[in-house]
Amino acid sequence: MVVKFNKKVISVKKIISVMGLSLALLLSGFVYADTKVGVIDVVSILQQMPQREAVSKALDSEFEPRAKVLQEEEKKANDAAQKLQKDGMTLSTSDKTKLTKIVKAFEDKAKEFSMDYRKRENEEANKLLVKIQEAVKVVAANEKYDLVLKAEAAFYATDTVDITSKVLEQVKK
């Protein structure tokens, strides 16, 4: 069956499809009306966690001996680089090679140190994130949240759905 409307031909199937889709969208709003949503600021929780301070001190003490050695080597590398720049034209090839090796060795050790530190820092941060996830699960279960999002994922959220402080309190327990 075909219906003419404003000089356009519209099939009954299209009308039924549009009405069905409209009804489904309307009813889906009622289904999700009771969904309880919470939002957390993970970065804020990480910065305020008491465990973060302990992790930072542990990392500093773990890497302190290497950092001291690296600082001493940095002085030697800076001296070698200055000598290369200042006397580069008059130095022999073997002296240039020695000084270049000193600078290169320092740069390699500094890069390795930085990578090792970042790796350990990420490992420890992941442990803290696991604690945050556990705290979110506890708060969500206790307060019957259906969905908890990171604040960064939400374009807009009111303070009434922000559960950052509740999660932080749970993490501190």
N, C-alpha and C positions, 0 to 999 in steps of 0.2 A: 504494500500500500504506500502511496506517495501523497504527501500533503504539500499544497502550494502555499507559501507564506511570503508576502512581499515580492512576488514574482520569482521566488527561489523555490526550488524543489528540494524538499527535505524528506528523507525516508523515515519511516516509523522506527526502524532499527536504530538509526542515529539518535532519534529523540529518546528512545528507551535507554540507549547507552549513556547519553549525557545525563539523564535523570538518575540512572543507577549510580553513576560516578559521583554525582552531586550528593546523593543520599549517603553514599559510603564515606565521603569526606566529612559530611555533617556529623554522622554518627561517630566517626573516629575521634572527633573533638570531644565528644562526651565520654568515650572510653578512656582517653588520656587525661581527663580533667582531674582525676584523683592521683596522678603521678606526683610523687614528692621528689624534688630535685635539690641537690646541694652543690655548692661550688667551693673549691679550695684553692688557695694560693700556695702552691708547693714551694716556690722559691722563698716566700716569707717564712714558711714552717722550717725549711732547711736552715735559714739564717738565725732563727730563734731557738733551734733545738739545743739543749744543753750538751748533748752528745757531740755536736759539731766542734765545740771548743776542745773536747778531749781528743777527738780525731786529729784536729789541727796540731795540737801539741805532740801527739804521737808521731805524726808525719815529720814534724820539724826535728824531733829527736832522732828519728830513724835516718834522716838524710843529712843531719848536721855534720857528721864526720866527712862525708863526701863533699859537702858544700865548702868546708874549710880547705880541703885539699885543692878544690877547684879554684878557690879565691887566690891561693898561692900560685897556682899555675896561670891564672889570669894575669897576675903581675908580670910573670916571665913572658907570657905571650904578648902583652902590651909593650914591654921593653923590646922584644924581638921585632915587633911590627914597627915601632918607632925607629929602631936602628935600620931596618930595611928601607924605610921611607927616607930617612936622613942620609944614610951612607950607601944606599943601594947601588949607585953608579960606581963606587970605588971598591965595593966588596967583591971578593972572589966568588966564583960559582959555587964552590963547596960551602962557603959561609952563608951565601944566599939560601942554598938548599937547606942547611941546618936551621936557619931562622924561620924559613917557610914551614919546615916540618914542625917546629915548636908551635907556631901559630895554628897550623892545621890540626895538630894533636889536641890543642886546647879547644878549638871549635868543635871537634868531634866529641870530646868528653863532655863539653857543655851541652851539646845537643842530646847526647845519651842521658845525661843527668836530667835534663828537662823532660824527656820522654818517660823515663822511669818514674819521675815524680808525678807527672800527669796520670800515668797508668795507675799508680797506687792511690792517688787522689780520687780517681774515678771508681776504683774498687771500693774505697771507703764510702764514697757518695752513694753508690748503689746499695750498700748495706743500710745506710740511713733511709734511702728511698723505700726499701723493703719495710722498715719500721713504720714509715709514714703510711704505706699501703695497708699494713695490718691495723693501724690506728683508724684509718678511713673505714675499713670493714667493720670494726667494732662500733664506731659512731653510727655508721649507716644501719647496722643491724639493730642497735639500741633505739634509734630514733626513727626507724622504719623508712629510710630513704630508698627510693627505687633506682635513683641514678645520681652519681656524684661525678662532676666534671672538674677538670683543671680550669682555673680562672682564665688561663691563656686561650682556652678553647671556646670560651663564651664571648660573644660580641658585647653582650650586656647582661648584667646580673645585679639585682638589688641586694642590699645588705641582709635582707631577710633570708636569702638562700645561701649566704656565705657562712660556711661552717669551719673556716680556717682555725678560729680560736678553739673550737671544740676538739678538732683533730690535734692541735698543738697540746692541749691539756692531756689528751689521751697518750700522746707520744711521751710526755714528761713522766707518766706513771711508771 
